[in-house]
Amino acid sequence: MSTCPKRILIGTSEKDILRCARIILRHHLQGRGGVIVSSVAGRDDLVRRAVTGKFDLIILFGQTLLPGRDRVNLPLENSVRAIQEVKANVTTPILALSSMPETKPRLLAAGADAFLAMPFAVKNFIGAVHRGLKRE
């Protein structure tokens, strides 16, 4: 990896999840050029930021992303649509996380590059992040 900071976009509306993810990412990526973590809480904002920003990785915490303007989608459908809309516009790798392992096939079929079930070990999360960053 280069010594330039990696830009990661996190999609979650849960402040505690975001706080923990930021701490873990900063700690584990500081020796590799650092990291700039941006976050969004809703699907429409995720898609807009993913398309207009230059991110090295998108991390989507599945059931915690707020729905888009339509507000009718179940959490899984919301995540699936977010992934599809992002992938229709950019090639940025997406790491999808979910507390429901049975959602893995749907999220990968939507275009996520990797899936990690929650709860997870920090080493597995960082491993998935590193693999995602190598795909860029």
DSSP file with accessible surface (Angstrom, degrees, kcal/mol):
  #  RESIDUE AA STRUCTURE BP1 BP2  ACC     N-H-->O    O-->H-N    N-H-->O    O-->H-N    TCO  KAPPA ALPHA  PHI   PSI    X-CA   Y-CA   Z-CA
    1    1 A M              0   0   95      0, 0.0   133,-0.0     0, 0.0    32,-0.0   0.000 360.0 360.0 360.0 149.5    0.0    0.0    0.0
    2    2 A S        -     0   0   58      1,-0.1     4,-0.1     2,-0.1     0, 0.0  -0.164 360.0-114.3 -76.6 173.7    1.1    3.5   -0.7
    3    3 A T  S    S+     0   0  124     30,-0.1    -1,-0.1     2,-0.1     3,-0.1   0.397  82.9 107.3 -91.7   3.7    1.8    6.1    2.1
    4    4 A C  S    S-     0   0   79      1,-0.1    30,-0.1    28,-0.0    -2,-0.1  -0.570  84.9 -96.2 -76.7 145.2   -1.1    8.3    1.0
    5    5 A P        -     0   0   67      0, 0.0     2,-0.3     0, 0.0    30,-0.3  -0.351  37.6-125.0 -61.3 140.1   -4.1    8.2    3.4
    6    6 A K  E     -a   35   0A  15     28,-2.1    30,-3.2    23,-0.1     2,-0.6  -0.686  17.3-137.4 -85.1 139.4   -6.8    5.8    2.3
    7    7 A R  E     -a   36   0A  78     -2,-0.3    49,-3.1    28,-0.2    50,-1.3  -0.898  24.7-177.8-103.0 119.3  -10.3    7.3    2.0
    8    8 A I  E     -ab  37  57A   0     28,-2.7    30,-2.7    -2,-0.6     2,-0.5  -0.965  14.6-155.9-121.5 133.2  -13.0    5.2    3.4
    9    9 A L  E     -ab  38  58A   0     48,-2.4    50,-3.0    -2,-0.4     2,-0.5  -0.932  11.4-160.9-107.1 125.7  -16.8    5.9    3.3
   10   10 A I  E     -ab  39  59A   0     28,-2.6    30,-2.2    -2,-0.5     2,-0.7  -0.923   5.0-155.2-110.0 131.2  -18.9    4.3    6.0
   11   11 A G  E     +ab  40  60A   0     48,-3.0    50,-2.4    -2,-0.5     2,-0.3  -0.909  43.6 114.3-107.0 105.9  -22.6    3.9    5.7
   12   12 A T        -     0   0    5     28,-2.4    53,-0.2    -2,-0.7    30,-0.1  -0.927  50.2-153.7-163.5 148.3  -24.4    3.6    9.0
   13   13 A S  S    S+     0   0   40     51,-1.8     2,-0.7    -2,-0.3    52,-0.1   0.427  72.9  99.7-100.3  -1.9  -26.8    5.6   11.1
   14   14 A E     >  -     0   0   96      1,-0.2     4,-2.3    47,-0.1     5,-0.2  -0.756  57.7-161.9 -90.5 112.5  -25.5    4.1   14.4
   15   15 A K  H  > S+     0   0  158     -2,-0.7     4,-2.6     1,-0.2     5,-0.2   0.856  89.3  52.8 -63.2 -36.9  -23.2    6.5   16.1
   16   16 A D  H  > S+     0   0  102      2,-0.2     4,-2.3     1,-0.2    -1,-0.2   0.911 110.0  48.0 -67.2 -40.3  -21.6    3.8   18.3
   17   17 A I  H  > S+     0   0   48      2,-0.2     4,-2.7     1,-0.2     5,-0.2   0.934 113.3  48.5 -63.4 -45.0  -20.8    1.5   15.3
   18   18 A L  H  X S+     0   0   28     -4,-2.3     4,-2.7     2,-0.2    -2,-0.2   0.936 110.6  50.5 -60.9 -46.3  -19.3    4.5   13.5
   19   19 A R  H  X S+     0   0  134     -4,-2.6     4,-2.1     1,-0.2    -1,-0.2   0.934 113.0  45.7 -58.7 -46.6  -17.2    5.5   16.5
   20   20 A C  H  X S+     0   0   75     -4,-2.3     4,-2.6     1,-0.2     5,-0.2   0.922 112.4  50.6 -64.1 -44.1  -15.8    2.0   16.9
   21   21 A A  H  X S+     0   0    4     -4,-2.7     4,-2.8     1,-0.2     5,-0.2   0.917 109.8  50.8 -61.6 -42.6  -15.1    1.6   13.2
   22   22 A R  H  X S+     0   0   59     -4,-2.7     4,-2.8    -5,-0.2     5,-0.3   0.928 111.6  47.6 -59.4 -46.7  -13.3    4.9   13.1
   23   23 A I  H  X S+     0   0  109     -4,-2.1     4,-2.4    -5,-0.2     5,-0.2   0.941 114.3  46.0 -61.7 -47.1  -11.1    3.9   16.1
   24   24 A I  H  X S+     0   0   33     -4,-2.6     4,-2.5     1,-0.2     5,-0.2   0.939 115.1  46.4 -62.6 -47.6  -10.3    0.5   14.6
   25   25 A L  H  X S+     0   0    0     -4,-2.8     4,-1.9    -5,-0.2     5,-0.2   0.931 113.7  47.6 -63.3 -46.1   -9.5    1.8   11.2
   26   26 A R  H  X S+     0   0  122     -4,-2.8     4,-1.1    -5,-0.2    -1,-0.2   0.915 114.0  47.8 -62.0 -42.2   -7.3    4.7   12.4
   27   27 A H  H  < S+     0   0  116     -4,-2.4     4,-0.3    -5,-0.3    -2,-0.2   0.931 118.2  39.1 -64.4 -44.6   -5.4    2.4   14.8
   28   28 A H  H  < S+     0   0   73     -4,-2.5    -1,-0.2    -5,-0.2    -2,-0.2   0.667 121.8  40.8 -85.5 -15.9   -4.7   -0.3   12.2
   29   29 A L  H ><>S+     0   0    2     -4,-1.9     5,-2.1    -5,-0.2     3,-1.5   0.479  86.0  92.8-108.9  -3.0   -4.1    1.9    9.2
   30   30 A Q  G ><5S+     0   0  133     -4,-1.1     3,-0.8     1,-0.3    -2,-0.1   0.871  86.9  50.7 -61.4 -35.4   -2.0    4.7   10.8
   31   31 A G  G 3 5S+     0   0   74     -4,-0.3    -1,-0.3     1,-0.2    -2,-0.1   0.551 105.6  58.8 -79.4  -4.2    1.3    2.9    9.9
   32   32 A R  G < 5S-     0   0  123     -3,-1.5    -1,-0.2   -26,-0.0    -2,-0.1  -0.113 137.2 -68.2-115.5  32.2    0.3    2.5    6.3
   33   33 A G  T < 5S-     0   0   26     -3,-0.8    -3,-0.2   -28,-0.1    -2,-0.1   0.358  80.6-100.2 101.1  -7.4   -0.2    6.2    5.4
   34   34 A G      < -     0   0   17     -5,-2.1   -28,-2.1   -29,-0.2     2,-0.3  -0.233  35.6 -99.1  88.4-177.5   -3.3    6.8    7.6
   35   35 A V  E     -a    6   0A  20    -30,-0.3     2,-0.5    -2,-0.0   -28,-0.2  -0.996   9.2-150.7-148.3 144.2   -7.0    6.9    6.8
   36   36 A I  E     -a    7   0A  77    -30,-3.2   -28,-2.7    -2,-0.3     2,-0.6  -0.985  23.1-161.6-115.4 114.9   -9.6    9.5    6.2
   37   37 A V  E     +a    8   0A  10     -2,-0.5     2,-0.3   -30,-0.2   -28,-0.2  -0.885  11.1 179.0-104.5 123.1  -13.0    8.3    7.3
   38   38 A S  E     -a    9   0A  20    -30,-2.7   -28,-2.6    -2,-0.6     2,-0.3  -0.833  10.5-160.8-112.5 157.7  -16.2    9.9    6.1
   39   39 A S  E     -a   10   0A  37     -2,-0.3     2,-0.3   -30,-0.2   -28,-0.2  -0.976  14.3-172.7-142.4 155.3  -19.6    8.7    7.0
   40   40 A V  E     -a   11   0A  13    -30,-2.2   -28,-2.4    -2,-0.3     3,-0.0  -0.970  13.9-155.6-139.6 153.7  -23.2    9.0    5.9
   41   41 A A  S    S+     0   0   37     -2,-0.3    25,-3.3   -30,-0.2     2,-0.3   0.690  71.5  54.2-103.1 -22.1  -26.4    7.8    7.6
   42   42 A G  B  > S-e   66   0B   9     23,-0.2     4,-2.3   -30,-0.1     5,-0.1  -0.784  76.7-119.8-122.5 160.1  -28.8    7.3    4.6
   43   43 A R  H  > S+     0   0    6     23,-2.3     4,-2.5    -2,-0.3     5,-0.2   0.916 111.8  50.3 -60.6 -47.5  -28.9    5.5    1.3
   44   44 A D  H  > S+     0   0   37      1,-0.2     4,-2.5     2,-0.2    -1,-0.2   0.917 112.7  47.3 -61.2 -40.7  -29.3    8.6   -0.8
   45   45 A D  H  > S+     0   0   74      2,-0.2     4,-2.8     1,-0.2     5,-0.3   0.889 110.0  53.8 -67.2 -38.0  -26.4   10.3    0.9
   46   46 A L  H  X S+     0   0    3     -4,-2.3     4,-2.6     2,-0.2     5,-0.2   0.953 111.5  44.4 -60.8 -48.1  -24.3    7.2    0.5
   47   47 A V  H  X S+     0   0   19     -4,-2.5     4,-2.1     2,-0.2     5,-0.2   0.942 114.8  48.6 -63.0 -46.9  -24.9    7.0   -3.2
   48   48 A R  H  X S+     0   0  129     -4,-2.5     4,-2.4    -5,-0.2     5,-0.2   0.940 115.5  43.3 -59.4 -48.7  -24.3   10.7   -3.7
   49   49 A R  H  X S+     0   0   66     -4,-2.8     4,-2.4     1,-0.2    -1,-0.2   0.886 112.2  53.4 -66.7 -38.7  -21.0   10.7   -1.7
   50   50 A A  H  < S+     0   0    1     -4,-2.6     5,-0.3    -5,-0.3    -1,-0.2   0.888 114.7  42.0 -63.2 -36.6  -19.8    7.5   -3.4
   51   51 A V  H  < S+     0   0   59     -4,-2.1    -2,-0.2    -5,-0.2    -1,-0.2   0.873 122.3  37.1 -79.5 -37.3  -20.3    9.0   -6.8
   52   52 A T  H  < S+     0   0  103     -4,-2.4    -2,-0.2    -5,-0.2     2,-0.2   0.718 110.8  64.9 -92.0 -20.1  -19.0   12.5   -6.2
   53   53 A G  S  < S-     0   0   19     -4,-2.4     2,-0.7    -5,-0.2     0, 0.0  -0.514  80.1-123.7 -97.7 167.3  -16.1   11.6   -3.8
   54   54 A K        +     0   0  181     -2,-0.2     2,-0.3    38,-0.0   -47,-0.1  -0.841  41.9 172.3-112.6  92.0  -13.0    9.6   -4.5
   55   55 A F        -     0   0   13     -2,-0.7   -47,-0.2    -5,-0.3     3,-0.1  -0.762  34.0-154.1-104.1 149.0  -13.0    6.7   -2.0
   56   56 A D  S    S+     0   0   30    -49,-3.1     2,-0.3    -2,-0.3   -48,-0.2   0.683  83.7   6.5 -88.1 -22.5  -10.7    3.7   -1.8
   57   57 A L  E     -b    8   0A   1    -50,-1.3   -48,-2.4    35,-0.1     2,-0.5  -0.972  59.2-149.0-160.0 144.1  -13.3    1.6    0.0
   58   58 A I  E     -bc   9  94A   2     35,-2.4    37,-3.0    -2,-0.3     2,-0.5  -0.980  11.9-162.3-116.5 129.8  -17.0    1.8    1.1
   59   59 A I  E     -bc  10  95A   0    -50,-3.0   -48,-3.0    -2,-0.5     2,-0.6  -0.966   6.8-166.3-112.7 120.9  -18.0    0.0    4.2
   60   60 A L  E     -bc  11  96A   2     35,-2.8    37,-3.1    -2,-0.5     2,-1.3  -0.931  14.0-155.7-113.7 113.5  -21.8   -0.6    4.5
   61   61 A F  E >   - c   0  97A   6    -50,-2.4     3,-1.9    -2,-0.6     4,-0.4  -0.756  27.2-146.2 -86.5  91.9  -23.2   -1.7    7.8
   62   62 A G  G >  S+     0   0    1     35,-2.5     3,-1.3    -2,-1.3    -1,-0.2   0.738  80.7  30.4 -26.2 -79.7  -26.3   -3.3    6.3
   63   63 A Q  G 3  S+     0   0   45      1,-0.3    -1,-0.3    34,-0.2    13,-0.1   0.429 112.7  65.2 -77.5   5.2  -29.3   -2.9    8.6
   64   64 A T  G <  S+     0   0   20     -3,-1.9   -51,-1.8   -53,-0.2     2,-0.5   0.458  73.4 103.2-105.8  -0.8  -28.2    0.4   10.0
   65   65 A L  S <  S-     0   0    7     -3,-1.3   -23,-0.2    -4,-0.4   -24,-0.1  -0.699  74.2-124.1 -84.3 126.8  -28.4    2.5    6.9
   66   66 A L  B     -e   42   0B  77    -25,-3.3   -23,-2.3    -2,-0.5   -22,-0.1  -0.397  33.1-101.5 -68.3 147.6  -31.4    4.7    6.8
   67   67 A P        -     0   0   37      0, 0.0   -23,-0.2     0, 0.0    -1,-0.1  -0.140  35.9-109.7 -65.8 166.7  -33.7    4.3    3.8
   68   68 A G    >   -     0   0    2    -25,-0.1     3,-1.2   -26,-0.1     5,-0.1   0.067  54.8 -64.2 -79.7-163.9  -33.7    6.7    0.8
   69   69 A R  T 3  S+     0   0  207      1,-0.3    -1,-0.0     2,-0.1     0, 0.0   0.801 131.3  62.0 -57.6 -30.5  -36.4    9.1   -0.1
   70   70 A D  T 3  S-     0   0   53      1,-0.1    -1,-0.3     2,-0.0     0, 0.0   0.820  78.8-168.5 -69.8 -29.3  -38.9    6.3   -0.8
   71   71 A R    <   +     0   0  163     -3,-1.2    -1,-0.1     1,-0.1    -2,-0.1   0.690  57.7 100.0  51.6  23.5  -38.8    5.2    2.9
   72   72 A V        +     0   0  115      2,-0.1     2,-0.2     6,-0.0    -1,-0.1   0.516  51.6 104.9-113.1  -6.6  -40.6    1.9    2.1
   73   73 A N        -     0   0   38     -5,-0.1    -2,-0.0     1,-0.1     0, 0.0  -0.514  68.6-123.7 -81.7 143.4  -37.8   -0.5    1.8
   74   74 A L     >  -     0   0  126     -2,-0.2     4,-2.8     1,-0.1     5,-0.2  -0.388  41.5 -97.2 -69.6 160.3  -37.0   -3.1    4.5
   75   75 A P  H  > S+     0   0   66      0, 0.0     4,-2.3     0, 0.0     5,-0.2   0.885 124.6  48.4 -53.0 -42.2  -33.4   -2.9    5.7
   76   76 A L  H  > S+     0   0   35      1,-0.2     4,-2.7     2,-0.2     5,-0.2   0.945 113.0  47.1 -64.7 -45.6  -32.1   -5.6    3.4
   77   77 A E  H  > S+     0   0   67      1,-0.2     4,-2.7     2,-0.2     5,-0.2   0.879 110.1  54.5 -63.1 -36.0  -33.8   -4.1    0.4
   78   78 A N  H  X S+     0   0    1     -4,-2.8     4,-2.2     2,-0.2    -1,-0.2   0.931 111.2  44.4 -61.6 -45.6  -32.4   -0.7    1.4
   79   79 A S  H  X S+     0   0    1     -4,-2.3     4,-2.5    -5,-0.2    -2,-0.2   0.912 112.3  52.0 -66.5 -42.7  -28.9   -2.1    1.5
   80   80 A V  H  X S+     0   0    5     -4,-2.7     4,-2.6     1,-0.2    -2,-0.2   0.943 111.7  46.4 -59.2 -47.2  -29.3   -4.0   -1.8
   81   81 A R  H  X S+     0   0   79     -4,-2.7     4,-2.7     1,-0.2     5,-0.2   0.895 110.5  53.3 -63.8 -38.9  -30.5   -0.8   -3.6
   82   82 A A  H  X S+     0   0    0     -4,-2.2     4,-2.4    -5,-0.2     5,-0.2   0.947 111.4  45.7 -60.6 -46.9  -27.7    1.2   -2.1
   83   83 A I  H  X S+     0   0    1     -4,-2.5     4,-2.9     1,-0.2     5,-0.2   0.939 113.8  48.9 -62.7 -46.4  -25.1   -1.3   -3.4
   84   84 A Q  H  X S+     0   0   98     -4,-2.6     4,-1.6     1,-0.2    -1,-0.2   0.915 112.2  48.2 -60.8 -43.2  -26.7   -1.5   -6.8
   85   85 A E  H  < S+     0   0   54     -4,-2.7     4,-0.4     2,-0.2    -1,-0.2   0.896 114.0  46.3 -67.5 -38.9  -26.9    2.3   -7.2
   86   86 A V  H >X S+     0   0    0     -4,-2.4     4,-2.4    -5,-0.2     3,-1.9   0.960 113.0  48.7 -66.0 -49.9  -23.3    2.8   -6.1
   87   87 A K  H 3< S+     0   0   58     -4,-2.9    -1,-0.2     1,-0.3    -2,-0.2   0.752 102.0  63.7 -66.2 -21.8  -22.0    0.0   -8.4
   88   88 A A  T 3< S+     0   0   81     -4,-1.6    -1,-0.3    -5,-0.2    -2,-0.2   0.687 117.9  27.6 -70.5 -16.5  -24.0    1.5  -11.3
   89   89 A N  T <4 S+     0   0   99     -3,-1.9     2,-0.3    -4,-0.4    -2,-0.2   0.675 124.9  22.4-118.6 -28.9  -21.8    4.6  -11.1
   90   90 A V     <  -     0   0   30     -4,-2.4    -1,-0.3     2,-0.1   -39,-0.1  -0.946  55.1-136.7-140.9 163.1  -18.4    3.7   -9.6
   91   91 A T        +     0   0  133     -2,-0.3    -4,-0.1    -3,-0.1     3,-0.1   0.260  53.1 140.5-103.1   9.9  -16.1    0.7   -9.2
   92   92 A T        -     0   0   18     -6,-0.2   -35,-0.1   -42,-0.1    -2,-0.1  -0.297  60.6-107.9 -54.8 130.9  -15.1    1.4   -5.6
   93   93 A P        -     0   0    6      0, 0.0   -35,-2.4     0, 0.0     2,-0.5  -0.340  32.5-151.2 -62.1 142.3  -15.0   -1.8   -3.6
   94   94 A I  E     -c   58   0A   3     17,-0.3    19,-1.9   -37,-0.2    20,-1.5  -0.979   8.8-162.2-120.3 126.2  -17.8   -2.3   -1.1
   95   95 A L  E     -cd  59 114A   2    -37,-3.0   -35,-2.8    -2,-0.5     2,-0.5  -0.939  15.5-158.5-103.2 114.8  -17.5   -4.3    2.1
   96   96 A A  E     -cd  60 115A   1     18,-2.7    20,-2.1    -2,-0.6     2,-0.4  -0.837   7.5-169.6 -98.1 131.2  -21.0   -5.2    3.3
   97   97 A L  E     +cd  61 116A   0    -37,-3.1   -35,-2.5    -2,-0.5     2,-0.3  -0.944  10.5 168.4-118.5 143.3  -21.4   -6.1    7.0
   98   98 A S  E     - d   0 117A   0     18,-1.5    20,-2.8    -2,-0.4     6,-0.1  -0.994  41.1-141.9-154.0 146.5  -24.6   -7.6    8.5
   99   99 A S  S    S+     0   0   71     -2,-0.3     3,-0.1    18,-0.2    18,-0.1   0.449  96.5  71.9 -83.3  -0.7  -25.7   -9.2   11.7
  100  100 A M    >   -     0   0   70      1,-0.1     3,-2.4     2,-0.0     4,-0.2  -0.854  65.1-170.0-117.5  93.7  -27.8  -11.5    9.6
  101  101 A P  G >  S+     0   0   75      0, 0.0     3,-1.8     0, 0.0    -1,-0.1   0.785  81.8  70.8 -55.7 -26.8  -25.5  -14.0    7.8
  102  102 A E  G 3  S+     0   0  134      1,-0.3     4,-0.3     2,-0.1    -3,-0.0   0.646  87.0  66.8 -67.7 -10.4  -28.3  -15.2    5.6
  103  103 A T  G <> S+     0   0    3     -3,-2.4     4,-2.3     1,-0.2    -1,-0.3   0.611  73.8  94.3 -83.4  -9.4  -28.2  -11.8    3.8
  104  104 A K  H <> S+     0   0   98     -3,-1.8     4,-2.7    -4,-0.2     5,-0.3   0.895  81.2  50.0 -51.5 -51.6  -24.8  -12.6    2.3
  105  105 A P  H  > S+     0   0   88      0, 0.0     4,-2.4     0, 0.0    -1,-0.2   0.913 113.1  46.8 -58.4 -40.8  -26.0  -14.0   -1.0
  106  106 A R  H  > S+     0   0  103     -4,-0.3     4,-1.7    -3,-0.3    -2,-0.2   0.905 113.6  47.3 -67.1 -41.7  -28.3  -11.0   -1.7
  107  107 A L  H  X>S+     0   0    0     -4,-2.3     5,-2.2     2,-0.2     4,-0.6   0.911 114.9  45.6 -69.2 -39.8  -25.7   -8.4   -0.8
  108  108 A L  H ><5S+     0   0   62     -4,-2.7     3,-1.0    -5,-0.3    -2,-0.2   0.910 111.7  52.2 -68.5 -40.2  -23.0  -10.1   -2.9
  109  109 A A  H 3<5S+     0   0   89     -4,-2.4    -1,-0.2    -5,-0.3    -2,-0.2   0.834 103.9  58.6 -64.4 -30.4  -25.4  -10.5   -5.8
  110  110 A A  H 3<5S-     0   0   13     -4,-1.7    -1,-0.3    -5,-0.2    -2,-0.2   0.699 133.0 -88.1 -71.1 -19.9  -26.2   -6.8   -5.6
  111  111 A G  T <<5S+     0   0   25     -3,-1.0   -17,-0.3    -4,-0.6    -3,-0.2   0.406  74.2 148.6 128.5  -1.5  -22.5   -6.0   -6.2
  112  112 A A      < -     0   0    8     -5,-2.2    -1,-0.3     1,-0.1   -17,-0.2  -0.392  39.3-147.3 -61.2 142.7  -20.8   -6.0   -2.8
  113  113 A D  S    S+     0   0   50    -19,-1.9     2,-0.3     1,-0.2   -18,-0.2   0.717  75.4   7.4 -85.2 -23.6  -17.2   -7.2   -3.2
  114  114 A A  E     -d   95   0A  35    -20,-1.5   -18,-2.7    -7,-0.1     2,-0.4  -0.982  62.7-149.2-154.5 160.5  -17.0   -8.8    0.2
  115  115 A F  E     -d   96   0A  31     -2,-0.3     2,-0.4   -20,-0.2   -18,-0.2  -0.991   8.0-174.5-136.1 141.4  -19.2   -9.7    3.1
  116  116 A L  E     -d   97   0A  27    -20,-2.1   -18,-1.5    -2,-0.4     2,-0.3  -0.989  20.7-135.5-138.0 126.4  -18.5  -10.0    6.8
  117  117 A A  E     -d   98   0A  35     -2,-0.4   -18,-0.2   -20,-0.2   -20,-0.0  -0.591  35.4 -97.6 -80.9 141.9  -21.0  -11.3    9.4
  118  118 A M  S    S+     0   0   36    -20,-2.8     2,-0.2    -2,-0.3     3,-0.0  -0.834 101.0  49.2-102.8 145.1  -21.3   -9.4   12.7
  119  119 A P  S    S+     0   0  133      0, 0.0     2,-0.3     0, 0.0    -2,-0.1   0.564  84.3 169.0 -73.9 157.7  -20.2   -9.8   15.3
  120  120 A F        -     0   0   58     -2,-0.2     2,-0.3    -4,-0.1    -2,-0.1  -0.924  39.3-103.8-135.0 158.2  -16.7  -10.2   14.0
  121  121 A A    >>  -     0   0   47     -2,-0.3     4,-2.0     1,-0.1     3,-0.6  -0.613  33.2-122.9 -77.8 143.2  -13.2  -10.4   15.3
  122  122 A V  H 3> S+     0   0   62     -2,-0.3     4,-3.0     1,-0.2     5,-0.3   0.899 112.5  57.1 -55.3 -40.8  -11.3   -7.1   14.8
  123  123 A K  H 3> S+     0   0  163      1,-0.2     4,-2.2     2,-0.2    -1,-0.2   0.879 106.7  49.0 -62.0 -34.6   -8.6   -9.1   12.9
  124  124 A N  H <> S+     0   0   80     -3,-0.6     4,-2.2     2,-0.2    -1,-0.2   0.895 111.7  49.2 -70.3 -38.3  -11.2  -10.4   10.4
  125  125 A F  H  X S+     0   0    1     -4,-2.0     4,-2.4     2,-0.2    -2,-0.2   0.956 113.6  45.1 -63.6 -49.4  -12.6   -6.8    9.9
  126  126 A I  H  X S+     0   0   13     -4,-3.0     4,-2.9     1,-0.2     5,-0.2   0.896 111.3  53.9 -64.3 -38.4   -9.1   -5.4    9.3
  127  127 A G  H  X S+     0   0   19     -4,-2.2     4,-2.4    -5,-0.3    -1,-0.2   0.928 110.0  47.0 -60.3 -43.8   -8.3   -8.3    7.0
  128  128 A A  H  X S+     0   0    6     -4,-2.2     4,-2.3     2,-0.2    -2,-0.2   0.894 111.8  51.2 -65.2 -38.6  -11.4   -7.6    4.9
  129  129 A V  H  X S+     0   0    0     -4,-2.4     4,-2.6     2,-0.2    -2,-0.2   0.946 110.1  48.9 -63.6 -46.7  -10.6   -3.9    4.8
  130  130 A H  H  X S+     0   0   28     -4,-2.9     4,-1.7     1,-0.2    -2,-0.2   0.917 111.2  49.7 -61.1 -42.3   -7.0   -4.6    3.6
  131  131 A R  H  X S+     0   0  151     -4,-2.4     4,-0.9     1,-0.2    -1,-0.2   0.912 111.4  50.0 -63.3 -39.8   -8.4   -6.9    0.9
  132  132 A G  H >X S+     0   0    9     -4,-2.3     3,-0.6     1,-0.2     4,-0.5   0.899 108.8  51.5 -64.0 -40.2  -10.8   -4.3   -0.2
  133  133 A L  H >< S+     0   0    1     -4,-2.6     3,-0.7     1,-0.2    -1,-0.2   0.821 105.0  56.3 -69.1 -28.7   -8.1   -1.6   -0.4
  134  134 A K  H 3< S+     0   0  157     -4,-1.7    -1,-0.2     1,-0.2    -2,-0.2   0.733  99.5  61.9 -73.2 -20.5   -6.0   -3.9   -2.5
  135  135 A R  H <<        0   0  145     -4,-0.9    -1,-0.2    -3,-0.6    -2,-0.2   0.658 360.0 360.0 -76.2 -19.3   -8.8   -4.1   -5.1
  136  136 A E    <<        0   0  110     -3,-0.7   -80,-0.1    -4,-0.5   -44,-0.1   0.033 360.0 360.0 -56.9 360.0   -8.9   -0.4   -5.8
